[in-house]
Amino acid sequence: MVDLGRQVQARLVAAQRPAQGLANGLESLANSWSAGGGSLARVQRLDYQAGEGWTLRVEAGSFADIERLREGLASQGLEVQADSSVRSAQGVSTRLRIAE
């Protein structure tokens, strides 16, 4: 299980960014994720790099679910790429990169 709060706080300390700015970015990502079909996948890991954007490791039932999610996020105006996909007995795991 990912401790998202702890990861965000660690990123804030490392980047010395104001908490409000990163929190707003995370809220915006969450809203886009929901509107873009985020229920199709489960986030396993979430990273943020200032100037680069978000990197998410997600699991879904199929490659088609990942592609629908990618297309849904793109329709929300996000620049998103999917790579490093792997199939396992539990479904599909992939890395999504969402540019700032």
DSSP file (Angstrom, degrees, kcal/mol; ACC not computed):
  #  RESIDUE AA STRUCTURE BP1 BP2  ACC     N-H-->O    O-->H-N    N-H-->O    O-->H-N    TCO  KAPPA ALPHA  PHI   PSI    X-CA   Y-CA   Z-CA
    1    1 A M              0   0    0      0, 0.0     2,-0.4     0, 0.0    43,-0.1   0.000 360.0 360.0 360.0 134.6    0.0    0.0    0.0
    2    2 A V        -     0   0    0     41,-0.3     2,-1.3     1,-0.1     3,-0.2  -0.696 360.0-145.8 -85.8 128.8    1.3    3.4   -1.0
    3    3 A D     >  +     0   0    0     -2,-0.4     4,-2.1     1,-0.2     5,-0.2  -0.743  23.3 178.8 -91.7  87.1    1.5    6.1    1.8
    4    4 A L  H  > S+     0   0    0     -2,-1.3     4,-2.6     1,-0.2     5,-0.2   0.877  74.2  54.8 -61.7 -41.4    0.7    9.0   -0.5
    5    5 A G  H  > S+     0   0    0      1,-0.2     4,-2.3     2,-0.2    -1,-0.2   0.912 109.7  46.6 -59.1 -44.3    0.7   11.6    2.3
    6    6 A R  H  > S+     0   0    0      2,-0.2     4,-2.3     1,-0.2    -1,-0.2   0.888 111.8  51.2 -66.9 -39.3    4.2   10.6    3.3
    7    7 A Q  H  X S+     0   0    0     -4,-2.1     4,-2.2     2,-0.2    -2,-0.2   0.918 110.6  48.6 -63.6 -42.9    5.5   10.6   -0.3
    8    8 A V  H  X S+     0   0    0     -4,-2.6     4,-2.3     1,-0.2    -2,-0.2   0.935 111.8  49.0 -63.4 -45.6    4.1   14.1   -0.9
    9    9 A Q  H  X S+     0   0    0     -4,-2.3     4,-2.3     1,-0.2    -1,-0.2   0.902 110.6  50.7 -61.3 -41.0    5.7   15.4    2.3
   10   10 A A  H  X S+     0   0    0     -4,-2.3     4,-2.4     1,-0.2    -1,-0.2   0.897 110.6  49.3 -63.5 -40.0    9.0   13.9    1.4
   11   11 A R  H  X S+     0   0    0     -4,-2.2     4,-2.6     2,-0.2     6,-0.2   0.885 109.3  52.9 -66.3 -38.1    8.9   15.4   -2.0
   12   12 A L  H  X>S+     0   0    0     -4,-2.3     4,-1.6     2,-0.2     5,-1.0   0.929 111.1  45.5 -62.4 -45.5    8.0   18.8   -0.5
   13   13 A V  H  <5S+     0   0    0     -4,-2.3    -2,-0.2     2,-0.2    -1,-0.2   0.933 115.1  47.5 -63.5 -46.0   11.0   18.7    1.8
   14   14 A A  H  <5S+     0   0    0     -4,-2.4    -2,-0.2     1,-0.2    -1,-0.2   0.892 121.6  34.9 -64.1 -40.9   13.3   17.6   -1.0
   15   15 A A  H  <5S-     0   0    0     -4,-2.6    -1,-0.2    -5,-0.2    -2,-0.2   0.591  96.6-137.1 -90.5 -11.2   12.1   20.2   -3.5
   16   16 A Q  T  <5 +     0   0    0     -4,-1.6    -3,-0.2    -5,-0.2    -4,-0.1   0.886  49.7 155.8  52.0  42.5   11.6   22.9   -0.8
   17   17 A R      < -     0   0    0     -5,-1.0    -1,-0.2    -6,-0.2     2,-0.2  -0.656  53.4 -95.7 -93.4 151.6    8.3   23.7   -2.6
   18   18 A P     >  -     0   0    0      0, 0.0     4,-1.4     0, 0.0     3,-0.5  -0.487  31.3-131.2 -63.5 135.8    5.4   25.4   -0.9
   19   19 A A  H  > S+     0   0    0      1,-0.2     4,-2.6     2,-0.2     5,-0.2   0.852 103.1  60.4 -59.3 -36.6    2.9   22.7    0.2
   20   20 A Q  H  > S+     0   0    0      1,-0.2     4,-2.5     2,-0.2    -1,-0.2   0.899 102.1  51.5 -61.6 -42.3    0.0   24.5   -1.3
   21   21 A G  H  > S+     0   0    0     -3,-0.5     4,-1.9     2,-0.2    -1,-0.2   0.922 114.6  41.1 -63.1 -45.7    1.4   24.4   -4.9
   22   22 A L  H  X S+     0   0    0     -4,-1.4     4,-2.6     2,-0.2    -1,-0.2   0.884 113.8  53.7 -70.3 -38.2    2.1   20.7   -4.8
   23   23 A A  H  X S+     0   0    0     -4,-2.6     4,-2.5    -5,-0.2    -2,-0.2   0.910 109.2  49.0 -62.3 -41.6   -1.2   20.0   -3.0
   24   24 A N  H  X S+     0   0    0     -4,-2.5     4,-2.5    -5,-0.2    -1,-0.2   0.904 111.0  50.5 -64.0 -40.6   -3.1   21.9   -5.8
   25   25 A G  H  X S+     0   0    0     -4,-1.9     4,-2.4     2,-0.2    -2,-0.2   0.903 111.3  47.7 -62.8 -41.3   -1.2   19.9   -8.4
   26   26 A L  H  X S+     0   0    0     -4,-2.6     4,-2.6     2,-0.2    -2,-0.2   0.889 111.3  50.8 -67.0 -39.7   -2.1   16.7   -6.7
   27   27 A E  H  X S+     0   0    0     -4,-2.5     4,-2.4     2,-0.2    -2,-0.2   0.917 110.9  48.9 -63.0 -42.9   -5.8   17.7   -6.4
   28   28 A S  H  X S+     0   0    0     -4,-2.5     4,-2.4     2,-0.2    -2,-0.2   0.915 111.6  49.2 -63.0 -43.3   -5.8   18.6  -10.1
   29   29 A L  H  X S+     0   0    0     -4,-2.4     4,-2.9     2,-0.2    -2,-0.2   0.920 110.6  50.8 -61.4 -43.7   -4.3   15.3  -11.0
   30   30 A A  H  X S+     0   0    0     -4,-2.6     4,-2.4     2,-0.2    -2,-0.2   0.905 110.7  48.6 -61.4 -42.4   -6.9   13.5   -8.8
   31   31 A N  H  X S+     0   0    0     -4,-2.4     4,-2.4     2,-0.2    -1,-0.2   0.920 114.2  45.2 -64.4 -43.6   -9.7   15.3  -10.5
   32   32 A S  H  X S+     0   0    0     -4,-2.4     4,-2.2     2,-0.2    -2,-0.2   0.887 111.2  54.6 -65.4 -38.9   -8.4   14.5  -14.0
   33   33 A W  H  <>S+     0   0    0     -4,-2.9     5,-2.6     2,-0.2     4,-0.3   0.929 111.1  44.5 -60.3 -46.9   -7.8   10.9  -13.0
   34   34 A S  H ><5S+     0   0    0     -4,-2.4     3,-1.1     1,-0.2     5,-0.3   0.937 117.1  44.4 -63.6 -47.7  -11.4   10.5  -11.9
   35   35 A A  H 3<5S+     0   0    0     -4,-2.4    -1,-0.2     1,-0.2    -2,-0.2   0.772 110.8  56.5 -69.0 -26.0  -12.8   12.2  -14.9
   36   36 A G  T 3<5S-     0   0    0     -4,-2.2    37,-0.3    -5,-0.2    36,-0.3   0.371 128.1 -88.5 -89.7   4.5  -10.4   10.3  -17.2
   37   37 A G  T X 5 +     0   0    0     -3,-1.1     3,-2.2    -4,-0.3    -3,-0.2   0.766  65.8 160.0  97.4  29.0  -11.5    6.8  -16.1
   38   38 A G  G > < +     0   0    0     -5,-2.6     3,-1.6     1,-0.3    -4,-0.2   0.665  63.5  77.1 -59.0 -18.1   -9.1    6.2  -13.2
   39   39 A S  G 3  S+     0   0    0     -5,-0.3    -1,-0.3     1,-0.3    -5,-0.1   0.650  81.2  71.4 -68.4 -11.3  -11.4    3.6  -11.8
   40   40 A L  G <  S+     0   0    0     -3,-2.2    21,-0.6    25,-0.1     2,-0.3   0.683 105.3  33.5 -74.1 -17.6  -10.0    1.3  -14.5
   41   41 A A  E <   -A   60   0A   0     -3,-1.6     2,-0.5    -4,-0.2    19,-0.2  -0.920  69.8-132.5-140.2 160.1   -6.6    1.1  -12.7
   42   42 A R  E     -A   59   0A   0     17,-2.8    17,-2.3    -2,-0.3     2,-0.5  -0.964  26.5-127.3-115.5 129.6   -5.1    1.1   -9.2
   43   43 A V  E     +A   58   0A   0     -2,-0.5   -41,-0.3    15,-0.2    15,-0.3  -0.634  28.2 174.5 -78.2 124.6   -2.1    3.3   -8.4
   44   44 A Q  E    S+     0   0A   0     13,-3.7     2,-0.3    -2,-0.5    14,-0.2   0.726  70.3   8.9 -97.3 -30.9    0.8    1.4   -6.9
   45   45 A R  E     -A   57   0A   0     12,-1.5    12,-2.5   -43,-0.1     2,-0.4  -0.990  59.8-166.1-153.4 143.2    3.3    4.2   -6.9
   46   46 A L  E     +A   56   0A   0     -2,-0.3     2,-0.3    10,-0.2    10,-0.2  -0.994  11.5 176.1-134.9 126.0    3.2    7.9   -7.5
   47   47 A D  E     -A   55   0A   0      8,-2.6     8,-2.4    -2,-0.4     2,-0.4  -0.944  11.8-158.3-128.7 151.1    6.2   10.2   -8.0
   48   48 A Y  E     -A   54   0A   0     -2,-0.3     2,-0.4     6,-0.2     6,-0.2  -0.997   5.6-173.9-130.8 135.1    6.6   13.8   -8.8
   49   49 A Q  E >>  -A   53   0A   0      4,-2.4     4,-2.8    -2,-0.4     3,-2.2  -0.982  32.6-117.7-128.0 118.4    9.6   15.6  -10.3
   50   50 A A  T 34 S+     0   0    0     -2,-0.4    -2,-0.0     1,-0.3     4,-0.0  -0.259 100.8  12.7 -54.4 134.4    9.4   19.4  -10.5
   51   51 A G  T 34 S+     0   0    0      1,-0.1    -1,-0.3    49,-0.0    49,-0.1   0.182 127.7  60.2  83.5 -18.3    9.6   20.6  -14.1
   52   52 A E  T <4 S-     0   0    0     -3,-2.2    48,-1.0     1,-0.2     2,-0.3   0.812  92.1-142.0-105.0 -50.4    8.9   17.0  -15.4
   53   53 A G  E  <  -AB  49  99A   0     -4,-2.8    -4,-2.4    46,-0.3     2,-0.3  -0.899  38.0 -20.3 122.3-152.3    5.5   16.0  -13.9
   54   54 A W  E     -AB  48  98A   0     44,-2.6    44,-3.0    -2,-0.3     2,-0.4  -0.730  39.5-165.2-103.3 143.8    4.0   12.9  -12.5
   55   55 A T  E     -AB  47  97A   0     -8,-2.4    -8,-2.6    -2,-0.3     2,-0.4  -0.996  14.4-174.7-125.6 124.5    5.1    9.2  -12.9
   56   56 A L  E     -AB  46  96A   0     40,-2.9    40,-3.1    -2,-0.4     2,-0.6  -0.964  20.2-151.6-122.7 134.3    2.5    6.6  -11.8
   57   57 A R  E     +AB  45  95A   0    -12,-2.5   -13,-3.7    -2,-0.4   -12,-1.5  -0.934  32.8 179.4 -98.9 118.1    2.9    2.9  -11.6
   58   58 A V  E     -AB  43  94A   0     36,-2.8    36,-2.5    -2,-0.6     2,-0.4  -0.870  23.1-149.6-124.6 154.3   -0.6    1.5  -12.2
   59   59 A E  E     +AB  42  93A   0    -17,-2.3   -17,-2.8    -2,-0.3     2,-0.3  -0.958  22.6 165.5-119.9 141.5   -2.2   -1.9  -12.4
   60   60 A A  E     -AB  41  92A   0     32,-2.6    32,-3.2    -2,-0.4   -19,-0.2  -0.907  47.0-105.3-145.3 172.2   -5.3   -2.8  -14.5
   61   61 A G  S    S-     0   0    0    -21,-0.6     2,-0.3    -2,-0.3   -20,-0.1   0.810  94.8  -1.0 -72.1 -30.4   -7.1   -5.8  -15.7
   62   62 A S     >  -     0   0    0     30,-0.1     4,-1.6    29,-0.1    -1,-0.1  -0.962  69.4-104.2-154.2 166.6   -5.9   -5.5  -19.3
   63   63 A F  H  > S+     0   0    0     -2,-0.3     4,-2.4     1,-0.2     5,-0.2   0.854 120.0  59.7 -62.4 -34.4   -3.9   -3.5  -21.8
   64   64 A A  H  > S+     0   0    0      1,-0.2     4,-2.5     2,-0.2    -1,-0.2   0.884 102.4  51.9 -62.8 -38.5   -7.2   -2.2  -23.2
   65   65 A D  H  > S+     0   0    0      2,-0.2     4,-2.3     1,-0.2    -1,-0.2   0.910 109.6  49.6 -63.0 -41.8   -8.0   -0.7  -19.7
   66   66 A I  H  X S+     0   0    0     -4,-1.6     4,-2.8     2,-0.2    -2,-0.2   0.918 111.7  48.4 -62.7 -43.6   -4.6    1.0  -19.6
   67   67 A E  H  X S+     0   0    0     -4,-2.4     4,-2.7     2,-0.2     5,-0.2   0.905 110.6  50.4 -66.8 -40.6   -5.2    2.5  -23.1
   68   68 A R  H  X S+     0   0    0     -4,-2.5     4,-2.4     2,-0.2    -1,-0.2   0.910 112.2  48.6 -61.4 -41.1   -8.7    3.7  -22.2
   69   69 A L  H  X S+     0   0    0     -4,-2.3     4,-2.6     2,-0.2     5,-0.2   0.935 111.4  49.1 -63.8 -46.0   -7.3    5.4  -19.1
   70   70 A R  H  X S+     0   0    0     -4,-2.8     4,-2.3     1,-0.2    -2,-0.2   0.925 113.6  46.5 -59.0 -45.5   -4.5    7.0  -21.1
   71   71 A E  H  X S+     0   0    0     -4,-2.7     4,-2.1     1,-0.2    -1,-0.2   0.883 111.3  52.5 -64.6 -38.6   -7.0    8.3  -23.7
   72   72 A G  H  X S+     0   0    0     -4,-2.4     4,-0.6   -36,-0.3    -2,-0.2   0.899 110.5  46.9 -65.1 -40.8   -9.3    9.5  -20.9
   73   73 A L  H ><>S+     0   0    0     -4,-2.6     5,-1.7   -37,-0.3     3,-0.9   0.899 111.3  51.8 -66.6 -40.3   -6.4   11.5  -19.2
   74   74 A A  H ><5S+     0   0    0     -4,-2.3     3,-1.9     1,-0.3    -2,-0.2   0.877 104.3  56.9 -63.1 -36.9   -5.4   12.9  -22.6
   75   75 A S  H 3<5S+     0   0    0     -4,-2.1    -1,-0.3     1,-0.3    -2,-0.2   0.699  99.2  61.1 -68.5 -16.5   -9.0   14.0  -23.2
   76   76 A Q  T <<5S-     0   0    0     -3,-0.9    -1,-0.3    -4,-0.6    -2,-0.2   0.370 128.4 -99.2 -86.9   3.6   -8.7   16.0  -19.9
   77   77 A G  T < 5S+     0   0    0     -3,-1.9     2,-0.3     1,-0.3    -3,-0.2   0.574  79.7 136.3  92.5  10.5   -5.9   18.0  -21.5
   78   78 A L      < -     0   0    0     -5,-1.7     2,-0.9   -46,-0.1    -1,-0.3  -0.682  56.2-130.3 -92.6 145.6   -3.0   16.1  -20.0
   79   79 A E        +     0   0    0     20,-0.5    20,-2.4    -2,-0.3     2,-0.4  -0.845  43.6 171.8 -90.6 107.2    0.1   15.0  -21.9
   80   80 A V  E     -C   98   0A   0     -2,-0.9     2,-0.4    18,-0.2    18,-0.2  -0.954  19.9-173.8-128.8 138.4    0.4   11.4  -20.9
   81   81 A Q  E     -C   97   0A   0     16,-2.3    16,-2.9    -2,-0.4     2,-0.4  -0.977  12.1-150.1-127.2 142.0    2.5    8.5  -22.1
   82   82 A A  E     +C   96   0A   0     -2,-0.4     2,-0.3    14,-0.2    14,-0.2  -0.941  30.9 146.8-110.7 133.6    2.3    4.8  -21.1
   83   83 A D  E     +C   95   0A   0     12,-2.6    12,-2.8    -2,-0.4    -2,-0.0  -0.932  42.4  47.5-152.3 176.4    5.5    2.6  -21.1
   84   84 A S  E     +     0   0A   0     -2,-0.3     2,-0.3    10,-0.2    -1,-0.1   0.892  69.0 178.6  54.5  46.6    7.1   -0.3  -19.4
   85   85 A S  E     -     0   0A   0      9,-0.2     2,-0.4    -3,-0.1     9,-0.2  -0.592   7.5-176.8 -82.8 141.1    4.0   -2.4  -19.5
   86   86 A V  E     -C   93   0A   0      7,-3.0     7,-2.9    -2,-0.3     2,-0.4  -1.000  17.3-142.1-138.7 134.5    4.1   -6.0  -18.1
   87   87 A R  E     +C   92   0A   0     -2,-0.4     2,-0.3     5,-0.2     5,-0.2  -0.797  29.2 163.0 -95.5 139.1    1.5   -8.7  -18.0
   88   88 A S  E >   -C   91   0A   0      3,-3.2     3,-1.2    -2,-0.4    -2,-0.0  -0.818  56.4 -86.8-139.6-178.9    1.2  -10.9  -14.9
   89   89 A A  T 3  S+     0   0    0     -2,-0.3     3,-0.1     1,-0.2    -2,-0.0   0.772 127.1  54.0 -62.9 -25.8   -1.4  -13.3  -13.4
   90   90 A Q  T 3  S-     0   0    0      1,-0.2     2,-0.4     3,-0.0    -1,-0.2   0.581 122.1 -97.0 -86.0 -10.8   -3.0  -10.3  -11.7
   91   91 A G  E <   - C   0  88A   0     -3,-1.2    -3,-3.2   -32,-0.0     2,-0.4  -0.997  65.7 -24.0 136.3-133.3   -3.4   -8.3  -14.9
   92   92 A V  E     -BC  60  87A   0    -32,-3.2   -32,-2.6    -2,-0.4     2,-0.4  -0.959  43.8-164.1-125.5 137.7   -1.3   -5.5  -16.4
   93   93 A S  E     +BC  59  86A   0     -7,-2.9    -7,-3.0    -2,-0.4     2,-0.3  -0.972  20.7 162.4-118.9 136.3    1.2   -3.2  -14.8
   94   94 A T  E     -B   58   0A   0    -36,-2.5   -36,-2.8    -2,-0.4     2,-0.5  -0.966  35.9-119.5-148.2 163.6    2.4   -0.1  -16.6
   95   95 A R  E     -BC  57  83A   0    -12,-2.8   -12,-2.6    -2,-0.3     2,-0.5  -0.928  24.0-161.7-107.5 128.0    4.1    3.3  -15.9
   96   96 A L  E     -BC  56  82A   0    -40,-3.1   -40,-2.9    -2,-0.5     2,-0.5  -0.925   1.3-159.9-107.6 133.0    2.2    6.4  -16.9
   97   97 A R  E     -BC  55  81A   0    -16,-2.9   -16,-2.3    -2,-0.5     2,-0.6  -0.964   5.3-170.3-113.1 124.8    4.1    9.7  -17.3
   98   98 A I  E     -BC  54  80A   0    -44,-3.0   -44,-2.6    -2,-0.5   -18,-0.2  -0.951  16.4-141.5-118.7 112.1    2.1   12.8  -17.1
   99   99 A A  E      B   53   0A   0    -20,-2.4   -20,-0.5    -2,-0.6   -46,-0.3  -0.328 360.0 360.0 -73.2 151.7    4.0   16.0  -18.1
  100  100 A E              0   0    0    -48,-1.0   -47,-0.1   -49,-0.1    -1,-0.1   0.471 360.0 360.0 -73.3 360.0    3.5   19.3  -16.3
